[in-house]
Every structure is written in C-alpha cells, then in structure tokens.
Amino acid sequence: MDKNEFLRLVDLYVAGKASEEQEEMLLRFFDSFQGDSRGEVQMAGLREELESRMLSRLMASIQAQQSAGHRSSHTFSRSILFRVAAAVVLLLAAGSLYFFNGSVKTWYAAKDKEEIVEPLQPGGNKALLRLADGSTIVLNKATNGVLAMQGATAVKKTDEGELIYVSNPSDGAGHSRINVIETPKGGQYQLTLPDGTRVWLNSESSLSFPTCFGPDERRVELRGEAYFEVAANYKPGAKIRKPFFVKSGAMTVEVLGTHFNITAYPGSTRQEATLMEGSVMVEAGKVRRKISPGQQAFIERSASSLKVREVNLESILAWKEGLFMFDNTDIDEAMQQIEKWYDAEVVYVGQKPEVAFTGVLPRSSEVSEVLDLLESAQGVNFTVQGKKIIVRKTNQ
C-alpha cells in the first residue's frame, strides 16, 4: 500500500464510500498501531495532511448523519468513526507511521489480504519466565523490582532489564523448585542464577534451573544457545567446590568456574561446546573430553562420536556482543542465524546456492542490510515477502 493508495482509502472510508472489505482492512490497519511508537513520520507534511483530511471529513460525515437521522448500511456509526479518528490522531502523534520510498514500511497487507503482516524487525530483549507453580511472567513487559518469591528466593528484574535470583542458602527445598526462562525467535535475555552464575540466552532458547542449588552440585538444562560465566561455588561449611553441570541435548558439560558457550538447538545437525577461559569436561555417551580455551567439542548427527577442534572465538561470541560475524560461514548456518533473530521463515527456491559469507554487521541492522552484505558474495539472491525470506541461486 503506497501513500496515494492509503490516502484514497482514508477518503473513501470517512466519506462512507468504502467497501466492507476496505473498511475492515483500514480498521485492522489502525488497530495494529495501538500503543506502538517505533516509527517516525519521515515524509514532510504527511501528519498535517492526514489530520486535516480525517478530522474535517469525519465531522462533515457526522453532521450529515445527524441531519439525515439515519445511516446507510455501509456507513459506520459515530462511535466507530470517532474510534478511527482517535486512532489516526494517536498514530500520528506517536509518530508510529512512516513512509519510505513511497511505501508504508511498518505494516502492510499480506498477499491473501486476510491479515496485516509486520515486516521483519531485529530482535531484542524478550523472554517468558515460567515459575514452579506453572504461572508465567512476560519479562519484557514486567515492571522492575521483585517479580515473585520462590520459597526464600527472590526473583528480581533490574533497571537494566536483567533477571536476578537472590537465594537464601538455608532454603533446603529451593532446589526442588524449577523455573524455566524461554526466549522466542527474535528474543534474547540475560540472567543471574542463584549461585551468581551469569547466563546470556540467545534467541529461541530455554534454560531450566532450580531456584536454589543443592548442597553438592549445580545442574541446569539448556535447549538452544547460551553463554555461561560460571561462578566458583563452595559448599557451605567446607572448602569443597560444587561442580556446575549443563545438560544440553546429547552433551553434558561439567565445570567449576569458567566461561563457555553451548549451542544445541533441537533438530540441528551439530551440538557444540566452546571454551573461552578455564577448563571444562564434555561428556557425550561414554566419551569424556577435556577442552582448553579456544577449543570446541562437538557432535555431528551423522557421526555420534565427540570431536574437538580449534575455533575463532570472536565468531562464536559475536551474538553475545550484538553482532553478526560471518567467517566463511556457509549459507545454512548464516540463514539459521537470520531466521532466529528476525523471526523469519527461510524458503529455498530451486537449487540451494553453494556460497560462504564473510563480514560483520550489528544485529540491530535492518534485515535488508544483512541480506545486502550476503548478496555481495555473489551467486545468491534474496527476496523478502512478509515474514518469508526467499533464497535463490543466481548465475555468476
């Protein structure tokens, strides 16, 4: 829907000449913007133009209806007209509608005209917390401060948007209370566990953990990807360190106090544990391997054996630092990153391109910028259609 089409639809709507389909489309379009303040009015005069058209024609329509004492079957009631006017004024005042190259960029009608589809946007801090009693808290919408009490453990959200568990070590039953934090596609979140371990959770991931760790060990379970900074932890009353275990897919990582990254998405062809500092023991089946900083232990679906290799730590940690870092990255891995961060669906048309990508961009970039970078590798073309990214091989 370009600018002229939008204004024409506004004219028809307020004049009572729009079809039922056009009326419904416009109402749903306006309703989609309630409470949204992401965009800005970028075309000079648009605000004044729309305000003038909507408000003057709205009042004229109401006066005409009052004079006639009735309304036609295709003319909305005053309450609905006022609702539309209020939506437009709110929308414009908040600056959440903007035009780019003559097109409505923030929202547009899907091809089937049955839903309004939001264009792909970069991800952000979004997560759902599931408490031990099954109740849930949407963390990105929750107010700061204490969110809940889990036994003697306080669950807090900081001013920086981080989730922190403040545990009472005397809470002997705390380790039986399990909480789960889940990030959606396009989401990430940071939390501090009851022992002081810090965790950065990547998109489409979940972490299950007790609200107070037991006396002998610390155990959590990960699905997806997370970076851990494990706190050294001692058993109360004795200088015996409590090991920290992360169960993720077919792998279990055992540490005492160290920094590492785990990637184990369900359905992925590979599970990885990468060490930044310290040392960890990685176990898969009956095989145990100790790895050093800069090494990665991994399992491939096609071969169940545990292997170790040297890796580029900057590339592995790029997501935590807010970056896309492609280092001769194949198309499958690159598109998986984009699919998760932009909440997209990647569709390959025809033969899959056999290309690799190298480059760095902030994860706050528009999806078009990221795809432009990938297209510079040549041999591949991307088309964005709503939530879908169409991938085609091109002739070089």
N, C-alpha and C positions, 0 to 999 in steps of 0.2 A: 504494500500500500504506500504510494508516494504521497507527497504533500498535497498535490491537487486533488487526488482521489479522496484523501482524508477530509479535506475541507468541503468537497462536494457532498460527501456522506453526512458531514455535520449539518450542512444546509438542508439536505433532504430530511434529516431526522427532525430538526427543530421545526421545520415547516410542516411536518406531519405527512410528508410525501414519500418517506422511505418505505420499502417493502418490509414485511415482518422479518425476513432474513437479514436485511440491512440493519434494522433496529436492534435485533438480537446481537449481531456482530459488534455494533458500536457500544452497546451496553456492557458486553463482556470485555471489550477492549478497555473501557473506562474502569470497570471494576477491578481489572488486573493491576491497576496502578495504585489502588488504595494503600496508603502507608509506605509507598515506595519513593525513595528520594535519591536514586542513584545517578540519574542523568541530569543534564543541563540543557536549557534552551540555547541552541547553537546557531539558529538562523535568525538574523535581525528582524524584528517586527512581528515574529510569529505569535508571541504572547498577546500583544495588543490586538492583532488581527483575530485570533480565536476568541478572546474575551469579548470583543466588540460584536462579532457575529453571533456567538452563543447567547449572550445576555440580552442583546437588543431583540433578536428574533424570538428568544424564549418569552420575553414579556409580551411581545406582539401576539404570539400564539395563545398565551394565557388570556389576554384581553379579548381576543377573538372568540375563544371558547366561552368566556363569561357572557359575552354579548349574545352568542348563539344559544346558550343554555344547554348545549349538548356537545358530544364529541363523536367523531367518526370511528369506525371500527379499527382504523389503523392509526389513530392519534392517541398518544399516551396521556394519562391523567396528569393533573398538576403535580401531584406528589412525585411522580416518576420524572417529569420534566425538571422539577427542582433538584431531584437527585442527580440527574445528568449535569445540570448547571453547576451544582456544588462539586461534583467530581472533576469537571473541567477546571474550575477555579482552583481547587486543591491541587490538581495535577500541575497546572501552570505555575502556581505559587511555589510549589515544591521544586519546580524545575526538573521534573522527572520524565518529561517528554523531550526528545531532541531528534533533530534530523541530520543525516549525514549523506552527502551527495544526493539529496532529494528523496531519501527513503526513510521511513520510520525504522530506526535501527534497534530500538529497545524491544519492541514487541511486533509481531506480525501474524497474519492469519496463516494457518497451515494449509497445505495443498487441498486437503479434503474439506476445508472451511468449517470443520466441526470443533476446532479448539484453537486457542491462542497459544502460540509456542514462543517461549523465551529463547533468544539467541544464546549461543554458548558464552558463558562467562567464566573467568578464572575462579578457582576455588578459594576457600578461606577457612577461618576457624568455625567449624560446625561439628557438633557431636551430640550423641544421645547417651545419657548415663542411666543404666538400669540398676536399681538398688536391690538389696537382698530380698525384700518383700514383693518384688516384681513391679513396683512403681517406677516411673521414668521421669527424667528431667531433661529438657532440651537445653543444653548448656549454652548455646549461642544466644538464647533468649532469656536465660535466667539472670536475675539480679545478682550483683556481687555480694559477698558475705557468706554466712553459713547456709548451705543448701539443705543439709539433712544431718541427722545423727544416726550413725550405725553402731549401736551399742555405745561404747565410750569413745568412739572415733568420730571426730567432726569432719564433715565434708564441706570444703570451702571453695568458693570461686574468687580469685584475686581481681584487683583492678585491672591487671594486665590480661585477664581472661584465662588464666591458668587454673587447673583443678588441683587442689592440695588436700591430702588426707593427713589429719593431725591425730595420731593414735596414742591411746593410753596403754603402755606396755602391760599394765595389770589386768587388762581386759582379756581374760583367758579364753572367752568364747568368740573373740573377734575373728580368729582365723577360720571359723566356720561360716561367717557371713561373706558371701561372694558378691562383688559388684562387677559390672561389665560396662566398659565405655566403648561406643561404636561410632566410627566416622562414616559418613556416606560418600558416594562419589562427589568429588569437588570439596571434600572436607579434610581437615587436619586438626589435631589438638595436642596440647601439652599438659602433662600431669605429673605430680609428685606423689609417689606411693607412701604408705605408712612408715617405711623404713628410711625414707629420704631419697630413694632411687628416683631419678628423673627419667621420664619417657616422652618421646615425641612420636605421635601416632600419625602415620601417613593416611591418605585417602582410602576409603573402602576397606577399613581395617577394624579389628576389635581386640580388646585386651580384657581378660578375665583375671581377677585378683582378689585376695582376701582383704578385709578392712583392717585386719591386724594379723601380722605374720606369727606363725607358731614359734615355739622356743628353740627348735633345732634347725629349721631351714626356711627358705622363702621360695615360693613357687607361684608362677603366673603362666597363663596360656595366651598365645598370640595367634591371630589369624590376620594375614596381610603383611604390613611392613611397619617396623618401628625402630627407633634408635634409642638405646639404653645407656644411661650413665649410672651404673650400679654403685650404691653406697656400700662402703665397707661396714659390716654389721657384726656386733659381738653379742653372744648370748649373755643375758643379764646374770651377774654374779660370777662369771668365769670368762677368761680371755680366749674364748673359742669362737672362731668366726662361723657365722651361719651362711652356708652356700646359697647362692641365688640360682634358681633353675627357670629357664624359659622353654616351655613345650610349644613347638610350632610345627604342625604337620608331622612329617616323619622324623624331624630332628628335635633333640633336646640339647640346649646349651647350658653348661654349668660354669659359674664364675664366682669370684669372691668380691671383687671390686674393680670394675673396668668399664671401658666404653666400647660398644659394638652395635652393629646394625643387623637386623634379621629381615629377610624378605621371604615370605611363604604364603602367597596368595592361593586360595583353592583353585584348582584347575590349571595352575601354572606348570610349565614344563620343567621348572627348576626351583629348588629351595636353596637359600644362601644364608650364611652367617659370616659377617665380615668384621674383623677386629681392628679397632683404631689404636687402642693402648691397653697395656696389661697382658693378660693371657686368658684364654677360655678353653674349655674342653667341649668338643662337639661329639654327640653320640647319635648314631643312626643304626637301628637294628642292633647288631652285636659288635659294630665297629665304633671305636672311640679314637678321635684325633685331636691333639692339642695344636692350636694355631697361634702364630705370633702376629704382632701389628703389621698391617699391610697385606695380610693373607685372608683368603676367603675359603671356607669349607662349603661345599655344595653337593647337592644330589640332583641328578637329572632323571626325569621319569623313565627315559629309555634305558638307563643303567642305574640300578639301585645302590651301587657302591658309593661310598663317601670319598670325595676327592678334595684336594687343596691346591690353590693357585694364588699367584701374586695378582693384585688388582690396583687400579687407580682409585685411591681413597676419596679424592675430590669428586670424582664422578659418582661414587656410591653415596656420598653425603650431600650431593647437590640439592636434593629435595628438601632436606632439613634446613639448608641455608637459603631456601626460597628461590632456587634456580632450576632451570632445565639445563643439563650439561650432557651433550651428546658427544661421545668419544668413539668414533667409528661404530656407532650404535646401529644395529640392524632395524629394519622397518617394523618388525613385530614388537620389539621392545619399546621403540620410540612411540608407536601409536598406542601401546598399552598405557604409557605414562600420560599421554594426552587424553585418552579416553577416560581415565580415572580422575584427572584433575579438572577437566572441563565438563564432566558428567555427560559425555558424548557416546554415540554409538558409531564405531568404525565399520564401514562396509567396503569390501574389496570388490571391484568390478573387473572381470576378466582376469588375466594372469597377474599374480602378485609381483610388484616390482622387486627386483633384487638389488637394493641400494642400501648404503650405510650413510649415516649422518654424523657431522661434526660441527659443533657450535654451542654457544651459551646464550641464554636469554632468561630474564626474570620470570618467575611463574606468575607474576601479576600481569604479564603481557596479554594482549588480545590474542585470541586463537589464530586470527589471520596473520599476525606477526610470526608466530611459531611455525605455521604452515608455510609461510613465505621462506623462512630460513631453511626448512626441509626441502622445499622445491628447488632451492639453489643447488642441491646435489645433482639435479637433472635426472631424467628418467622416471619422474613421478609427478602426478598432478592431483591436487586436492580440490574438492568442491563441497562447500558446507550447505546442507539443506536442513534447516531446523536444528534438531539435535543430532543429525547424522553428518559424518564426515566421509564423503565418497572418495576412495583411493583408486586411481587408475595408473597403469603403466603407460608411459609416453615414449615415442621414438626419439632417441638421442641424435 
